Each structure stands twice: as structure tokens, then as C-alpha cells.
Amino acid sequence: MPVTEPRPPHADITRKPIRLVKGWLRLVIAVVIALGLAAYCQLIFVPSFQQVAQQRGYDQGNLSDLYSRWVGTRALLQHGEDPYGRAVLAVSQRGFFGRDARPGEEIDEAAVFAHPVYLVFLLAPLSWLEFPLVQEIARWGFPLLVALGTVFWWAVIRPAATRLEYVLVAVAALCAPPTLEIGRVQQLSALTYFLLAGAVLLLARGHLVLAGMLLALSTNKPQESWGLVLLILIWALAALRTRRPVVLSFGTSMLILALAGEWVLPGWISAFVASSSRYMANTSALHLFGRFLPSAILVLLAVGWAGLLLIIAWTGRREAAATRRFLVGVGSTLALTQILLPTYLQYESIYLLPGLLLLLDLSAWYTGRIWFVLHRVAAGLLLFPWPAGATLGYAALIGVPLLSAPLGIRFLPLSLGPILPYAAVLALAPLLARRSFRSLLRAPLNERDAAPGDTDPAAGVWEAQES
């Protein structure tokens, strides 16, 4: 018999007046929080980082993560110079910090071009502009990419979402503290996040060739995209007859990017590996457990988390892309990728936004005391940055002298960042093992929006084998 998916209370979107009032009240609350976070950004967040930069003696630089990428792109495309070379590195150091490196001083990781060389093709249009203009474009454009990417995620999770829901999601993503950090430092993670969101949306809509192309482009930051790329490739290889376009498109695109990179910079792969090693050697942004656990224990933990990622990818390989089962695996994988990164950087928490949206969408499914508590704790931790930042912003508006407060208070909205990926994984991954949810999670999100791949006969075989 066909599976009838229970509709949680929040899934019934009607046009009754009371629903509209509640919806617009949610929008008002979102705007109030957004204004509070804007005040936090302008009155506390940015000035605090400027104070720190002044204390460390590099307040005269542009302090933009995009600068070294722009310098490397400009050097290679306009002057034929090696973006991984010491000369370009020195220019990046001088622009970022406003001074040359002192004798014996290590080059900071922010000045290193630690990307595959084909990133220059994505940044090529910007290389012909002066950096002050590029910086302003990125300062406002990158947060918009995060907001648009989050709207893409919501379009996959809730195909029948209303315009009001899209506005709420966009506003929430735009004013999220990690997004504020992306705007402050002009971080390319926004582009990678946008490309991954677009790829998953295209998969759910059945546009497999375009999805493979976006996946290939997302490898401009391979440390952030590898987990989801691996999951999707395992998923595509499991039903190669119907999902072959994803594999062929991704493989062809990667080959073109690699060969084009070899054309503009022969031997770029070894230079990229050396540059990445230099980046890791100079970074101080260690992950949560990397600060106090010995390396042997860290390796064992990494193996365990990587094993869980592979289990999620393998057990979901037969699912259709337009199902919650597949999306829960995607959200769990994005969070696990953050755990497996050797460093913790505040802006990378944007990759937890899909997991948060899934938790909110599936809130009515967490029945039972243990599941209820698990959901509320995880969702509360992931939502914490918004009210915390808004509270500090309004406190600054009424004259509370927060700029003289300890940094721990000023950066309170970001304080839980290192533990948030664990909260997301522990709340989402167990859903995949809950037998009573398996058939429900496999039901198409919206029968009218089911992609051609959703009728994959392999999915029926898989269900027959399990039953």
C-alpha cells in the first residue's frame, strides 16, 4: 500500500486570517532580531575585531580573506606569476596586515593562496577591478550568497513553501552571526556553500548534469565540500543506470578544471599541496578537541566520525534525492564534515544551516521523551546565536558599554560554535536508524515536485530487500 506521510502541524499552510497573522508576527519577530543583530555587527562585532587587530599591530591592513585569492588570481592571469610563490605571498601579507612580515615571523594563513588553481577562473572577472571595489562587492555580495543558498535548501526541504517562509529563511540566514563573519572577512566559503546548495536543489529537481557541474565547482574549497561530494558520488554510483549523468558531469568538469589549471600553471597540484601544508602549519584555529587531546586520540576520533559519514552515505545510496531520508543524510554529512576539519573557523558554521532547517521541519516527528529532549536541546543550541546577538545589539543601542567588556561576552553569539556540529549530528543521524521513520523519510517531499530520478526502480528493490 502507498505510504501516507503524516503532516506535522506546521506543514499545513493555509490562508486563514489567523494563520496570516501568526505568519506576519513571525516576520515581525525575525525583523526585530535582524535589526538587533545588525546593531550587534556595527556596534560590537566589527569594532571588537578592530580592537584586536590594533592590539596585534596589523590594523592598517585590509584584513580580508579574499585579498590573497584576488592577488593570486591577478598575478597569474595578468602577469603570469605563480599564485603559490613567495613573491605573491609577500604581497598578500603586506596587503592583509598593512606591513611586511618581520624577521622570523611566520606568514599568517590568511595570506596563503591555499586553493586549487582553477579558483582563478571563478575570480577572473574580479581580477580586473581594484581591490577596494572588490572588497565592497564581496562584503555585501557574499552574505547574499549565503541567504540565497539557504533559500535553496528550504526549497528542497519544503517544496510547497510560501513566499513568507522564503523571506523568513532569507532574513534569518542573512543576519546569522557566521554570515556576519563572512561579510566582515569576505570569505569564499559563501560561494562554496551556495554551489553545494544549488547542486542539491538541482538533484532534487532532476537536473543531474548541472548538479554535477556545480559539485565540481564547489571543490574550489575541497576541505569544505569533500563530504557532500563523496555522499552524492556514492549515491549516484549505486544506481548508475539512472544517475550516470551526475558522475559523468562531475568527472568531466573536474577533468576540464584540472587540465585548464595545468595549462595556466604547469605543476599546480604539487604547488597546491605545498601551499595547503603551509596553511595548516601556520593556522592557530584548532578544532575543539585539537586543543587538549593528543594526536593519537584525535586520529581515532577522526576515523570514527569518518566511518559514520561513510555509513550514512552507504545506507542512503538507494534513496531518491527528493526525500527527507536523503536530505537528513545530507545535513548530517555537512555537520560531520565540520567535525572532521582539523581547524575551527567561525564562518564555517553556515554549513549547519541546512541541518537546523531540517530540525525545524521535522520537529513534530521527535516523539517520545528522549527524542523530544534531543531535538529541543540541539535546536536550542543551533538557534542560540540569533537571540544572543540581538540581545547584545539592543544592549549596545541603549548605551551599555559592551566594548569595554571581556571578549568572551562580546563574542557570545559565536561561543558555542565548536560544539554545534556535534549537536546537529547527534540530533539528525539517529533519525536514519529509527525503523518507524524509514518509510516516512523515503516518501517524496511533494509528489508533484518529484524528480525523474525519484522513480528509480533501484529504490523499490532496496525497499523490497529490507522488508
Summary of the structure (lengths in Angstrom):
residues: 467
radius of gyration: 22.7
end to end distance: 13.2
largest distance: 74.1
contacts: 1551
relative contact order: 0.12
helix: 76%
strand: 1%
